[in-house]
């Protein structure tokens, strides 16, 4: 009979093997698939560290108290790391592989949870220290002690772990209640909301860093309830109360994770009733006309825009930033500067469209292309027209329609409130049509297809041109004739969308 010490040593080696395999996937998983000698996670850490360095340098001021400085920098790392660590598009596939590997081996039931907890701790520490190092060094300089640098790093890792744990707890609860599809939808939506609200909070709170907590636009109660503020108090004033509150929060999250447990990976999916066809479904079908392949490909693309975990996690959250910018425009005065900011804000979806198109071919599961490859009609032209209809109807139209309602409700002048979002929809359709000229595959069918190379210079030029168009539109909408001139491009965009079946028939007849 093996000794208890030998059994413990074997379990320790198994846990170590699992952690080593997961860390290799974290750092070199994408590089192994693409064959490139690089580490995607290392590049992410360096990028976040540079961002933290810039933010720490910009907020470094003698007029700002140490508590406010530490709280602002810890807020940035907590939001970015918490959202980033809590949304891994490939996490479910890895859990399925782990369940198959470990469940068929003679291991203890506690092996996998212990290994996952240790791996999460190591990963959070590596990423957290990488991002928190620049502000930690500056904090040690301000406090005049190297221990302050170490304390800052420890608090940044603890806060990032709490944020990622809270995010994962929410997604896991939705997974157990409604299944993995709804959980993935909640994950992408929550990430977009956090990015948008975080941008709005930073933009409105940073001008008040040199003032007291009571001067923050969102009130003293929200500031006191914010965990990075607790950590800043612990670091700068050694207050025991915030430290106990932070420790209690971490223990509460751990306890909730243990109580909730993990959703079974092999549970059968719930039967779903036939979904109701909404207004957007009928509009998309009307634009497709009687072209059945176009209608089917457009319906597939439209559904996967929201159901693909990888696409939602990587790309769709970017739309939280235009939402936050729109709220900032509403907070600004409604004079020339406020309308100009609004004009630029409503061009942001069009600026992001090249990124969306770049990731459109990526599938979450291998072999998704066989359905289209065996169809009588398929090809790049069909895929491009279907993707254009799906992006226009499912993303651009709802965003700009909501912008019109929001601006009218906020009391913006009726002309700019209608003309600027309508003009933004028109430019978005134009940018989508140009970007889709590089689409080579049916959306969401290529498992390991690398995204097309995005030239930074070209993207910057597109962004500057669209920003200039937005400012120009905000100027001309001051008159009724100018507002009508901004609405006219939307009619051309609608005509272009409506002629998609005719363009396909013409292209097929010519070939």
C-alpha positions in Angstrom: 0.0 0.0 0.0 1.5 3.4 -1.0 2.3 5.7 1.9 0.5 8.9 2.5 3.6 10.9 1.7 4.0 9.1 -1.6 0.3 9.8 -2.4 0.8 13.5 -1.5 3.9 13.7 -3.7 2.0 12.2 -6.6 -0.9 14.6 -6.3 1.6 17.5 -6.1 3.3 16.3 -9.3 -0.1 16.0 -11.1 -1.1 19.5 -10.0 2.2 20.8 -11.2 1.9 19.1 -14.6 -1.6 20.6 -15.1 -0.4 24.1 -14.1 2.6 23.8 -16.4 0.4 22.8 -19.3 -2.0 25.6 -18.7 0.7 28.2 -18.4 2.2 27.0 -21.7 -1.2 27.4 -23.4 -1.6 30.9 -21.8 1.8 32.1 -23.1 2.4 30.2 -26.3 -1.0 28.7 -27.3 -1.6 31.1 -30.1 2.0 31.1 -31.2 1.9 27.3 -31.5 -1.1 27.4 -33.8 0.3 30.1 -36.0 3.9 28.8 -35.9 5.3 32.2 -34.9 8.1 32.4 -32.3 6.2 34.8 -30.0 4.0 34.9 -26.9 0.6 36.5 -27.2 0.3 36.9 -23.4 3.7 38.4 -23.1 2.8 41.0 -25.7 -0.4 41.8 -23.8 1.5 42.2 -20.5 4.0 44.6 -22.1 1.2 46.6 -23.8 -0.8 46.9 -20.5 2.4 47.8 -18.7 3.1 50.6 -21.1 -0.4 51.9 -20.8 -0.1 51.9 -17.0 3.2 53.7 -17.3 1.7 56.5 -19.4 -1.3 56.8 -17.0 0.9 56.8 -13.9 3.1 59.5 -15.4 0.2 61.7 -16.5 -1.4 61.5 -13.0 1.9 62.1 -11.2 1.4 65.6 -9.7 2.4 67.3 -6.5 -1.1 68.7 -6.2 -2.6 65.2 -6.0 -2.6 63.4 -2.7 -1.0 60.0 -2.4 -4.3 58.3 -1.7 -6.0 59.8 -4.8 -3.0 58.9 -6.9 -2.8 55.3 -5.7 -6.6 54.9 -6.0 -6.7 56.1 -9.6 -3.9 53.8 -10.8 -5.3 50.8 -8.9 -8.7 51.5 -10.5 -7.1 51.3 -14.0 -5.3 48.0 -13.4 -8.4 46.5 -11.6 -10.7 47.2 -14.4 -8.4 46.2 -17.3 -7.0 43.1 -15.5 -10.3 42.0 -14.0 -12.1 42.1 -17.4 -9.2 40.6 -19.3 -8.6 37.7 -16.9 -12.3 37.0 -16.6 -13.1 36.6 -20.3 -11.2 33.9 -22.1 -13.0 32.8 -25.3 -11.2 29.4 -25.2 -11.8 28.7 -21.6 -14.8 26.4 -22.1 -13.0 24.2 -24.7 -10.1 23.9 -22.3 -12.4 22.9 -19.4 -13.9 20.2 -21.6 -10.5 18.9 -22.5 -9.5 19.0 -18.8 -12.7 17.2 -17.7 -12.0 14.4 -20.3 -8.4 14.1 -19.3 -8.8 14.2 -15.5 -12.1 12.3 -15.3 -10.6 9.3 -17.0 -7.6 9.2 -14.6 -7.5 7.8 -11.1 -7.3 11.1 -9.3 -8.9 12.7 -6.3 -12.0 14.9 -6.9 -10.1 17.9 -5.4 -7.2 17.7 -7.9 -8.8 19.8 -10.6 -10.2 22.6 -8.4 -6.8 22.9 -6.6 -4.9 23.0 -9.8 -7.2 25.7 -11.3 -7.0 27.8 -8.1 -3.2 27.6 -8.2 -3.1 28.4 -11.9 -5.4 31.4 -11.6 -3.2 32.7 -8.7 0.0 32.4 -10.7 -1.6 33.9 -13.9 -3.1 36.8 -12.0 0.2 37.5 -10.2 2.2 37.5 -13.5 -0.2 39.7 -15.4 -0.9 41.9 -12.4 2.7 42.6 -11.5 3.5 43.3 -15.2 0.9 46.0 -15.4 1.2 47.4 -11.8 5.0 47.7 -11.8 5.4 51.3 -13.2 2.9 52.9 -10.8 4.2 50.8 -8.0 7.7 52.2 -8.5 6.3 55.8 -8.6 4.3 55.0 -5.5 7.4 53.8 -3.7 9.1 57.1 -4.7 6.3 59.2 -3.4 6.1 57.2 -0.1 9.9 57.1 0.2 10.0 53.4 1.0 10.6 50.3 -1.2 8.1 48.5 1.0 5.4 50.7 -0.5 6.3 49.3 -4.0 5.9 45.7 -2.8 2.6 46.6 -1.0 1.3 48.3 -4.1 2.0 45.2 -6.2 0.4 42.9 -3.7 -2.7 45.1 -3.5 -2.9 45.3 -7.3 -2.8 41.5 -7.7 -5.4 41.1 -4.9 -7.8 43.6 -6.5 -7.3 42.1 -10.0 -8.1 38.7 -8.6 -11.2 40.0 -6.8 -12.4 41.7 -10.0 -11.8 38.6 -12.2 -13.4 36.4 -9.5 -16.5 38.5 -9.4 -16.8 38.5 -13.1 -16.3 34.7 -13.3 -18.8 34.2 -10.5 -21.4 36.1 -12.5 -20.7 34.2 -15.7 -20.7 30.9 -13.9 -24.1 31.6 -12.2 -25.6 32.5 -15.6 -24.1 29.3 -17.0 -25.7 27.1 -14.4 -29.1 28.9 -14.7 -29.3 29.4 -18.5 -26.6 27.5 -20.2 -23.2 28.3 -21.8 -24.7 30.4 -24.7 -26.4 32.8 -22.4 -23.3 32.9 -20.2 -21.2 33.9 -23.1 -23.7 36.6 -24.1 -23.6 38.0 -20.5 -19.8 37.9 -20.5 -19.5 39.9 -23.7 -22.2 42.4 -22.7 -20.7 42.9 -19.2 -17.3 43.5 -20.6 -18.7 46.1 -23.0 -20.6 47.8 -20.1 -17.5 47.7 -17.8 -15.3 49.3 -20.5 -17.9 52.0 -21.2 -18.7 52.8 -17.6 -15.0 52.8 -16.8 -14.1 55.2 -19.5 -17.0 57.5 -18.4 -15.9 57.3 -14.8 -12.2 58.1 -15.6 -13.1 61.0 -17.9 -15.4 62.7 -15.3 -13.3 61.9 -12.2 -9.7 62.6 -13.3 -10.2 66.4 -13.3 -11.1 66.1 -9.6 -8.1 64.1 -8.4 -6.6 67.1 -6.7 -9.8 67.7 -4.7 -11.4 65.9 -1.8 -13.5 62.7 -2.1 -16.7 64.8 -1.7 -15.9 66.6 -5.0 -16.1 63.4 -7.1 -19.1 63.7 -9.5 -20.6 60.4 -8.4 -20.7 61.1 -4.7 -18.8 60.2 -1.6 -20.7 57.0 -1.0 -19.6 55.5 -4.3 -16.0 56.5 -3.6 -16.0 54.9 -0.2 -17.6 51.7 -1.5 -14.9 51.4 -4.3 -12.4 48.6 -3.4 -9.3 50.4 -5.0 -10.0 53.3 -2.6 -9.9 50.8 0.3 -6.5 49.6 -1.0 -5.2 53.1 -1.4 -6.2 53.9 2.2 -4.4 50.8 3.4 -1.2 51.7 1.6 -1.1 55.5 2.4 -2.6 55.7 5.8 -2.3 52.1 7.1 -6.0 52.2 8.1 -7.1 48.8 9.4 -10.8 49.1 8.5 -10.3 49.2 4.7 -7.8 46.4 4.9 -10.3 44.2 6.7 -13.0 45.1 4.2 -10.7 44.2 1.3 -9.8 40.9 2.9 -13.5 40.1 3.7 -14.4 40.8 0.0 -11.7 38.3 -1.2 -12.8 35.6 1.3 -16.5 36.2 0.4 -15.7 35.7 -3.3 -13.8 32.5 -2.5 -16.7 31.2 -0.4 -19.2 32.0 -3.1 -17.1 30.1 -5.7 -17.0 27.1 -3.4 -20.7 27.2 -2.8 -21.7 27.6 -6.4 -19.3 25.0 -7.7 -18.8 24.4 -11.4 -21.5 23.7 -13.9 -21.2 20.2 -15.3 -19.6 20.3 -18.7 -21.5 17.4 -20.2 -25.0 18.5 -19.2 -27.6 18.2 -22.0 -28.7 21.5 -23.6 -32.1 22.7 -22.7 -34.8 22.5 -25.4 -35.5 25.9 -26.9 -38.8 27.1 -28.2 -38.9 28.5 -31.7 -37.6 32.1 -31.5 -39.9 34.9 -32.5 -39.0 36.8 -35.5 -38.5 40.4 -34.7 -38.4 43.6 -36.7 -34.7 43.3 -37.5 -35.3 39.7 -38.8 -38.0 40.9 -41.1 -36.0 43.9 -42.3 -33.0 41.7 -43.1 -35.2 39.2 -45.0 -36.7 42.0 -47.0 -33.2 43.3 -48.0 -32.3 39.8 -49.1 -35.4 39.5 -51.3 -36.1 36.1 -52.8 -32.4 35.1 -52.8 -32.5 32.1 -50.4 -28.7 31.5 -50.1 -28.2 35.2 -49.3 -30.9 35.1 -46.7 -29.5 31.9 -45.1 -25.9 33.2 -45.1 -27.0 36.6 -43.7 -29.1 34.9 -41.0 -26.1 32.7 -40.0 -23.8 35.7 -39.8 -26.3 37.8 -37.8 -26.8 35.0 -35.3 -23.1 34.3 -34.8 -22.3 38.0 -34.3 -23.9 37.5 -30.9 -23.6 33.8 -30.2 -19.9 33.4 -31.0 -18.0 33.6 -27.7 -14.7 34.5 -29.3 -16.2 37.3 -31.4 -18.1 38.8 -28.6 -15.2 38.7 -26.2 -12.7 40.1 -28.6 -14.5 42.7 -30.7 -18.1 43.6 -29.6 -17.1 45.1 -26.3 -15.4 47.9 -28.2 -18.9 49.3 -28.7 -19.0 50.1 -25.0 -16.6 52.9 -25.7 -18.9 54.8 -28.2 -21.7 54.5 -25.6 -19.5 56.1 -23.0 -18.4 58.8 -25.4 -22.1 59.5 -26.2 -22.8 59.9 -22.5 -19.9 62.3 -22.2 -21.3 64.3 -25.1 -24.6 64.5 -23.3 -22.8 65.8 -20.2 -21.1 68.5 -22.2 -22.7 71.8 -23.1 -25.0 71.7 -26.2 -23.0 74.4 -27.9 -20.6 74.0 -30.8 -18.1 71.9 -28.8 -20.8 69.5 -27.5 -22.3 69.0 -31.0 -18.8 68.5 -32.5 -18.0 65.9 -29.8 -21.2 64.1 -30.6 -20.4 64.1 -34.3 -17.1 62.4 -33.7 -18.6 60.0 -31.2 -21.2 58.7 -33.7 -18.4 57.9 -36.1 -16.7 55.5 -33.7 -18.7 52.4 -34.8 -17.6 53.0 -38.4 -14.0 53.4 -37.2 -14.2 50.0 -35.4 -15.7 48.2 -38.3 -12.3 47.2 -39.9 -11.5 45.3 -36.7 -14.9 43.6 -36.7 -14.4 42.5 -40.3 -10.9 41.2 -39.6 -12.3 38.8 -37.0 -15.4 37.7 -39.0 -13.9 34.5 -40.5 -12.9 33.1 -37.1 -15.0 30.1 -35.9 -15.1 28.8 -32.4 -15.2 25.2 -33.6 -13.4 23.4 -36.4 -15.3 22.2 -39.4 -17.9 24.9 -39.5 -17.3 25.6 -43.2 -18.6 22.3 -44.5 -22.2 23.4 -44.6 -21.5 26.3 -46.9 -18.9 24.4 -49.0 -21.4 21.7 -49.9 -24.2 24.2 -50.8 -25.0 24.7 -54.5 -24.2 28.4 -54.2 -21.4 29.7 -52.1 -18.4 32.0 -52.5 -16.8 35.2 -51.5 -19.3 37.5 -53.2 -22.2 35.8 -51.4 -20.3 36.0 -48.0 -19.5 39.7 -48.5 -23.0 40.7 -49.3 -24.4 38.7 -46.5 -21.9 40.1 -44.0 -22.7 43.6 -45.1 -26.4 43.1 -44.5 -25.8 41.5 -41.1 -23.5 44.2 -39.9 -25.7 47.0 -41.1 -29.0 45.6 -39.8 -27.8 44.0 -36.5 -25.1 46.4 -35.3 -25.1 49.8 -37.1 -28.9 50.3 -37.3 -29.7 49.5 -33.7 -26.8 51.6 -32.4 -27.7 54.7 -34.3 -31.5 54.3 -33.8 -30.8 54.1 -30.0 -28.6 57.2 -30.4 -31.5 59.2 -32.0 -33.9 58.2 -29.2 -31.3 59.0 -26.5 -30.4 62.4 -28.0 -34.1 63.4 -28.4 -34.9 62.4 -24.9 -31.8 64.4 -23.6 -33.1 67.5 -25.2 -30.7 67.9 -28.1 -31.9 70.0 -31.0 -34.1 67.8 -33.2 -32.1 68.4 -36.4 -28.7 67.3 -35.1 -30.3 64.6 -33.0 -31.7 62.9 -36.1 -29.2 63.9 -38.8 -25.9 63.0 -37.0 -26.8 59.4 -36.1 -28.3 59.0 -39.6 -25.1 60.3 -41.2 -23.1 57.9 -38.9 -25.1 55.0 -40.1 -24.4 56.0 -43.8 -20.6 56.2 -43.2 -20.7 52.9 -41.3 -22.3 51.1 -44.2 -19.7 52.6 -46.6 -16.8 51.6 -44.4 -18.2 48.1 -44.0 -18.6 47.7 -47.7 -15.0 48.8 -48.3 -13.6 46.6 -45.5 -15.5 43.5 -46.6 -13.7 43.6 -50.0 -10.9 41.8 -48.2 -13.2 39.1 -46.7 -12.1 35.7 -48.3 -14.3 33.2 -46.3 -17.8 32.9 -45.1 -18.0 34.5 -41.6 -17.4 32.2 -38.6 -16.2 29.2 -40.6 -12.3 29.3 -40.4 -11.1 27.8 -37.1 -7.4 28.7 -37.4 -7.5 31.4 -40.1 -5.3 34.4 -39.1 -7.0 37.8 -39.3 -5.9 39.9 -42.3 -3.0 42.2 -41.6 -4.3 45.6 -40.4 -2.1 48.5 -41.4 -2.0 51.0 -38.6 -1.4 53.9 -41.0 -4.5 53.0 -43.0 -6.6 52.6 -39.9 -5.4 55.9 -38.6 -6.1 57.6 -41.9 -9.7 56.2 -41.9 -10.2 57.3 -38.3 -9.0 60.9 -39.0 -11.2 61.1 -42.1 -14.3 59.9 -40.3 -13.6 62.2 -37.3 -13.3 65.1 -39.8 -16.6 64.1 -41.4 -18.3 63.9 -38.0 -17.1 67.4 -37.1 -18.2 68.7 -40.5 -21.6 67.1 -40.1 -22.0 68.7 -36.7 -21.3 72.1 -38.3 -23.8 71.8 -41.2 -26.6 70.4 -39.1 -27.1 73.8 -37.5 -29.5 74.6 -40.4 -32.4 72.6 -41.7 -30.9 72.3 -45.2 -27.6 71.1 -43.7 -29.5 68.5 -41.6 -31.2 67.2 -44.8 -27.9 67.0 -46.6 -26.6 64.7 -43.8 -29.7 62.5 -44.1 -29.2 62.1 -47.9 -26.2 59.7 -47.6 -28.3 57.3 -45.5 -30.8 57.0 -48.4 -27.8 56.0 -50.7 -26.7 53.5 -48.1 -30.2 52.0 -47.9 -30.3 51.7 -51.7 -27.0 50.0 -51.7 -28.2 47.5 -49.1 -31.4 46.9 -51.0 -29.6 46.1 -54.2 -27.5 43.3 -52.7 -29.5 40.5 -54.5 -29.3 42.3 -57.8 -25.5 42.7 -57.5 -25.2 39.0 -56.8 -27.3 38.1 -59.8 -25.3 40.4 -62.0 -22.0 39.0 -60.8 -23.1 35.4 -61.3 -24.4 36.2 -64.8 -21.1 37.8 -65.8 -19.2 34.7 -64.7 
